[in-house]
Protein backbone atom coordinates (compact mmCIF):
# COMPACT_ATOMS: atom_id res chain seq x y z
CA UNK A 1 0.00 0.00 0.00
CA UNK A 2 1.24 3.48 -0.88
CA UNK A 3 2.22 5.76 1.96
CA UNK A 4 -0.18 8.67 2.35
CA UNK A 5 2.56 11.27 1.95
CA UNK A 6 3.67 9.72 -1.34
CA UNK A 7 0.08 9.60 -2.59
CA UNK A 8 -0.37 13.29 -1.76
CA UNK A 9 2.90 14.26 -3.46
CA UNK A 10 1.90 12.36 -6.60
CA UNK A 11 -1.53 14.02 -6.63
CA UNK A 12 0.09 17.42 -6.20
CA UNK A 13 2.44 16.78 -9.13
CA UNK A 14 -0.42 15.53 -11.32
CA UNK A 15 -2.47 18.64 -10.58
CA UNK A 16 0.49 21.02 -10.80
CA UNK A 17 0.00 22.21 -7.22
CA UNK A 18 3.00 23.10 -5.10
CA UNK A 19 3.38 23.19 -1.36
CA UNK A 20 4.20 26.87 -1.74
CA UNK A 21 0.84 27.46 -3.45
CA UNK A 22 -1.01 25.79 -0.58
CA UNK A 23 1.09 27.62 2.00
CA UNK A 24 0.34 30.97 0.38
CA UNK A 25 -3.41 30.26 0.44
CA UNK A 26 -3.19 29.21 4.09
CA UNK A 27 -0.94 32.06 5.16
CA UNK A 28 1.75 29.73 6.51
CA UNK A 29 5.33 28.87 5.59
CA UNK A 30 5.72 26.11 3.03
CA UNK A 31 7.56 23.93 5.53
CA UNK A 32 4.37 23.78 7.60
CA UNK A 33 2.58 22.28 4.60
CA UNK A 34 5.32 19.72 4.03
CA UNK A 35 5.33 18.77 7.71
CA UNK A 36 1.59 18.07 7.53
CA UNK A 37 1.99 16.07 4.31
CA UNK A 38 4.80 13.99 5.81
CA UNK A 39 2.89 13.40 9.02
CA UNK A 40 5.42 15.22 11.21
CA UNK A 41 2.78 17.78 12.16
CA UNK A 42 -0.99 17.70 12.50
CA UNK A 43 -3.18 20.54 11.32
CA UNK A 44 -6.72 19.75 10.36
CA UNK A 45 -7.01 23.19 8.76
CA UNK A 46 -4.05 22.50 6.46
CA UNK A 47 -5.20 18.93 5.83
CA UNK A 48 -8.61 20.22 4.73
CA UNK A 49 -7.05 22.86 2.48
CA UNK A 50 -4.71 20.31 0.88
CA UNK A 51 -7.65 17.97 0.25
CA UNK A 52 -9.72 20.82 -1.20
CA UNK A 53 -6.92 21.92 -3.52
CA UNK A 54 -6.48 18.34 -4.74
CA UNK A 55 -10.20 17.82 -5.27
CA UNK A 56 -10.48 15.08 -2.65
CA UNK A 57 -12.57 14.87 0.47
CA UNK A 58 -10.77 15.29 3.79
CA UNK A 59 -11.81 11.79 4.85
CA UNK A 60 -10.67 10.11 1.63
CA UNK A 61 -7.27 11.77 1.64
CA UNK A 62 -6.35 11.54 5.31
CA UNK A 63 -7.95 8.28 6.43
CA UNK A 64 -5.59 6.12 4.58
Secondary structure, DSSP 8 states (H G I E B T S, - for coil): ---HHHHHHHHHHHHT--HHHHHHHHTS-HHHHHHHHHTSS--HHHHHHHHHHHT--HHHHH--
